[in-house]
């Protein structure tokens, strides 16, 4: 396959990144943190908003680990195609399971047609979290082409692919950020002024129009996938990673995402979701790279709890499938508790959601054929 392949041995720091990833997802989906600094400005609401910026790395980190592992080892096309089909089937199966269970929990009734429509549209608030697996399938469909370019000694085509995808995803969002900053600082809406287009929220304007081959697809995930592969390759080739540089990257990313979120929130009069809207920003990209590198730098210390990390890391997909059901069940109880709006209890609650989901996944795996519900 051309490149130096990694062995089948598990890397504790990669498992740890997966643990962080699923933990951040659980914290994002199920917390009770007050963050509305527009209506309730206080040190705590601003700090909560700053903190939640780190949760925007949850999904990106998973794609980085995926790319790190897949781009740096061999693969067989037939097995890869079977894997894609398997992910699609599991996504649909868990879409059905989750819809049915949540309907029971929420006492919601569907007609046959309404249920099918909810499944087809990945109903918001029920199964829209499965967008992640849809994006993963899209990345996997393109993987053989990316891998072929990655494995060549001449990296020209690989660099071309990376740059094009970056420009049409992160680059497009960066142009939105610049336009929003101009609007916030100078009061000039350049999109409306030049094209007459209104009601553009967040980072949603496509500057490349129909020339953007990646419109309508979470193509920024390809960038995270590729960067994960590049970082692991450099680590394998003993490229030095300076902790100071990583720290600066992390701090700059966090602060700039926080500042941008405050500005755009005040422009639109509504709190900007710095997690969901952060995924395809250069700020979250920087934070994600920093966390990935930090995990590698502290890999020796992680060895002390490697067994626990491996158990969670090898079951992240099971936790992901189940956490929506667990969170929906127990959050109404949690929000009634004293101090459920404080940061520390919310961090603990995210851990509880993750842990309960892990236990349920492990139990299901013990049931005959149960393991196939999480086999990707």
MARKE-265452 format. One record per residue (C-alpha): residue number from 0; x, y, z. Coordinates in steps of 0.05 Angstrom, whole numbers, always signed. Layout:
BEGIN
   nr    east   north      up
  NUM       X       Y       Z
...
***
This chain:
BEGIN
   nr    east   north      up
    0      +0      +0      +0
    1     +60     +46      -4
    2     +60     +80     +65
    3     +88     +51    +129
    4     +29     +16    +161
    5     +13     +16    +235
    6      +7     -51    +271
    7     -58     -81    +298
    8     -37     -62    +369
    9     -85     -14    +404
   10     -57     +55    +418
   11     -80     +79    +486
   12     -77    +152    +467
   13    -122    +140    +406
   14    -171    +102    +450
   15    -168    +160    +500
   16    -185    +210    +444
   17    -246    +166    +427
   18    -265    +167    +501
   19    -261    +243    +502
   20    -300    +246    +437
   21    -360    +205    +462
   22    -358    +240    +530
   23    -361    +309    +497
   24    -420    +285    +454
   25    -457    +261    +516
   26    -443    +328    +551
   27    -466    +367    +490
   28    -531    +330    +481
   29    -549    +325    +555
   30    -532    +383    +601
   31    -569    +437    +639
   32    -518    +492    +635
   33    -545    +563    +631
   34    -508    +597    +573
   35    -555    +654    +554
   36    -509    +713    +567
   37    -557    +757    +526
   38    -614    +753    +577
   39    -574    +732    +638
   40    -504    +762    +632
   41    -460    +736    +688
   42    -391    +707    +698
   43    -421    +637    +701
   44    -460    +642    +636
   45    -400    +670    +599
   46    -354    +617    +629
   47    -403    +561    +611
   48    -405    +587    +540
   49    -329    +589    +538
   50    -325    +518    +565
   51    -376    +489    +517
   52    -331    +509    +460
   53    -287    +450    +475
   54    -347    +404    +464
   55    -346    +424    +391
   56    -286    +376    +383
   57    -328    +314    +401
   58    -346    +292    +330
   59    -283    +320    +296
   60    -238    +279    +343
   61    -273    +215    +324
   62    -262    +229    +250
   63    -189    +245    +264
   64    -178    +179    +299
   65    -214    +143    +243
   66    -170    +175    +191
   67    -107    +163    +232
   68    -121     +88    +234
   69    -149     +78    +165
   70    -100    +119    +125
   71     -39     +88    +158
   72     -55     +15    +146
   73     -74     -29     +87
   74    -145     -45     +67
   75    -184     -90     +20
   76    -236     -58     -24
   77    -287    -114     -18
   78    -284    -113     +57
   79    -288     -37     +57
   80    -351     -39     +14
   81    -382     -90     +61
   82    -366     -44    +119
   83    -401     +14     +85
   84    -464     -28     +74
   85    -461     -52    +146
   86    -458     +20    +172
   87    -518     +40    +130
   88    -558     -20    +155
   89    -539      -6    +228
   90    -557     +67    +220
   91    -626     +49    +195
   92    -636      -5    +248
   93    -617     +42    +304
   94    -659     +96    +274
   95    -719     +49    +279
   96    -701     +26    +349
   97    -690     +96    +375
   98    -754    +124    +344
   99    -795     +67    +375
  100    -764     +72    +444
  101    -768    +148    +447
  102    -840    +145    +423
  103    -855    +101    +484
  104    -816    +147    +532
  105    -849    +210    +505
  106    -917    +178    +495
  107    -915    +198    +422
  108    -957    +163    +370
  109    -939    +155    +297
  110    -980    +133    +238
  111    -946     +84    +191
  112    -932    +140    +141
  113    -910    +189    +195
  114    -861    +138    +224
  115    -830    +125    +156
  116    -824    +200    +143
  117    -792    +211    +211
  118    -741    +156    +195
  119    -728    +183    +125
  120    -719    +255    +149
  121    -679    +234    +211
  122    -729    +269    +256
  123    -698    +327    +294
  124    -697    +315    +369
  125    -702    +239    +361
  126    -653    +209    +311
  127    -619    +269    +279
  128    -556    +252    +318
  129    -546    +196    +268
  130    -522    +248    +217
  131    -453    +229    +242
  132    -459    +159    +213
  133    -486    +186    +148
  134    -426    +231    +142
  135    -381    +172    +160
  136    -410    +133    +102
  137    -397    +191     +55
  138    -324    +194     +78
  139    -317    +119     +70
  140    -345    +123      -1
  141    -289    +171     -19
  142    -236    +135     +23
  143    -207     +90     -32
  144    -192    +152     -75
  145    -162    +189     -15
  146    -122    +128      +5
  147     -93    +118     -65
  148     -68    +190     -65
  149     -43    +185      +7
  150      -1    +123      -7
  151     +36    +152     -66
  152    +107    +176     -55
  153     +90    +237     -97
  154     +40    +273     -51
  155     +18    +324    -104
  156     -51    +294    -116
  157     -61    +283     -41
  158     -44    +355     -26
  159     -90    +377     -83
  160    -149    +337     -53
  161    -136    +364     +17
  162    -131    +436      -5
  163    -193    +433     -49
  164    -236    +401      +6
  165    -209    +450     +57
  166    -223    +512     +14
  167    -294    +490      -3
  168    -312    +473     +70
  169    -270    +508    +123
  170    -252    +562     +72
  171    -325    +577     +57
  172    -342    +581    +131
  173    -282    +625    +143
  174    -308    +674     +90
  175    -375    +673    +128
  176    -338    +689    +192
  177    -302    +748    +159
  178    -368    +773    +132
  179    -400    +768    +201
  180    -342    +804    +234
  181    -349    +861    +183
  182    -423    +863    +199
  183    -410    +863    +274
  184    -354    +915    +273
  185    -376    +962    +217
  186    -450    +946    +212
  187    -444    +928    +139
  188    -479    +865    +114
  189    -436    +853     +52
  190    -478    +793     +29
  191    -543    +832     +32
  192    -510    +895      +3
  193    -480    +859     -57
  194    -532    +805     -72
  195    -594    +827     -36
  196    -598    +761      +1
  197    -626    +765     +72
  198    -639    +717    +129
  199    -570    +685    +124
  200    -557    +657    +194
  201    -492    +632    +224
  202    -442    +608    +172
  203    -493    +584    +121
  204    -478    +625     +59
  205    -445    +587      +2
  206    -394    +635     -28
  207    -376    +584     -83
  208    -449    +576    -107
  209    -459    +514    -150
  210    -384    +509    -162
  211    -380    +478     -92
  212    -382    +403    -103
  213    -390    +392     -28
  214    -453    +433     -16
  215    -506    +396     +25
  216    -455    +347     +53
  217    -415    +350    +118
  218    -352    +349     +76
  219    -310    +382    +130
  220    -307    +313    +162
  221    -261    +293    +105
  222    -212    +346    +128
  223    -211    +319    +199
  224    -204    +248    +171
  225    -144    +268    +129
  226    -111    +310    +184
  227    -116    +252    +232
  228     -78    +209    +183
  229     -25    +262    +172
  230     -13    +272    +246
  231      -5    +198    +261
  232     +41    +191    +201
  233     +85    +247    +228
  234     +84    +215    +297
  235    +106    +148    +266
  236    +163    +185    +232
  237    +185    +216    +298
  238    +168    +288    +280
  239    +175    +331    +343
  240    +112    +361    +371
  241    +125    +422    +415
  242     +79    +427    +475
  243     +84    +503    +474
  244     +58    +507    +403
  245      +1    +459    +420
  246     -19    +500    +480
  247     -20    +565    +440
  248     -62    +531    +386
  249    -111    +507    +439
  250    -118    +574    +474
  251    -124    +615    +410
  252    -177    +567    +384
  253    -218    +569    +448
  254    -214    +644    +457
  255    -229    +661    +384
  256    -288    +613    +381
  257    -314    +644    +446
  258    -306    +715    +420
  259    -337    +700    +353
  260    -396    +665    +387
  261    -410    +726    +431
  262    -407    +773    +371
  263    -453    +732    +326
  264    -501    +720    +384
  265    -509    +794    +395
  266    -517    +807    +320
  267    -573    +755    +313
  268    -604    +765    +382
  269    -599    +690    +396
  270    -545    +647    +427
  271    -499    +621    +373
  272    -489    +546    +381
  273    -413    +545    +385
  274    -413    +469    +385
  275    -455    +449    +325
  276    -434    +512    +286
  277    -363    +504    +310
  278    -349    +437    +275
  279    -328    +468    +208
  280    -292    +529    +236
  281    -216    +537    +236
  282    -222    +550    +311
  283    -250    +481    +327
  284    -201    +451    +277
  285    -144    +482    +316
  286    -172    +458    +384
  287    -181    +388    +356
  288    -110    +384    +330
  289     -84    +408    +398
  290    -124    +356    +437
  291    -101    +301    +390
  292     -28    +321    +400
  293     -36    +330    +476
  294     -63    +259    +481
  295      -1    +233    +446
  296     +46    +275    +489
  297     +15    +246    +553
  298      +8    +175    +527
  299     +55    +146    +580
  300     +12    +172    +637
  301     -50    +143    +604
  302     -20     +73    +608
  303     -38     +71    +682
  304    -112     +69    +664
  305    -105     +35    +596
  306    -153     -22    +612
  307    -210     +26    +628
  308    -194     +70    +568
  309    -194      +9    +522
  310    -261     -16    +547
  311    -294     +51    +534
  312    -255     +66    +471
  313    -275      -1    +439
  314    -348     +11    +454
  315    -357     +83    +433
  316    -405     +66    +376
  317    -449     +27    +424
  318    -450     +86    +472
  319    -467    +133    +414
  320    -526     +91    +393
  321    -554     +84    +463
  322    -538    +151    +496
  323    -598    +185    +463
  324    -646    +137    +498
  325    -609    +140    +565
  326    -604    +215    +564
  327    -677    +224    +547
  328    -697    +178    +604
  329    -655    +208    +660
  330    -648    +282    +642
  331    -718    +300    +669
  332    -696    +271    +736
  333    -629    +305    +734
  334    -655    +376    +721
  335    -697    +371    +785
  336    -635    +362    +827
  337    -603    +421    +866
  338    -545    +454    +828
  339    -561    +417    +763
  340    -545    +483    +729
  341    -474    +485    +755
  342    -414    +463    +714
  343    -386    +407    +758
  344    -453    +370    +765
  345    -463    +375    +689
  346    -394    +345    +677
  347    -413    +288    +723
  348    -480    +279    +689
  349    -446    +273    +622
  350    -403    +218    +652
  351    -464    +183    +680
  352    -499    +184    +612
  353    -436    +155    +580
  354    -426    +102    +634
  355    -498     +78    +634
  356    -497     +74    +558
  357    -432     +34    +562
  358    -462     -16    +612
  359    -524     -26    +569
  360    -481     -36    +507
  361    -439     -88    +543
  362    -501    -124    +566
  363    -531    -125    +496
  364    -466    -153    +469
  365    -475    -213    +516
  366    -542    -229    +484
  367    -539    -277    +424
  368    -530    -236    +361
  369    -529    -172    +404
  370    -458    -156    +386
  371    -478    -147    +313
  372    -519     -86    +333
  373    -453     -50    +346
  374    -408     -84    +296
  375    -379     -33    +248
***
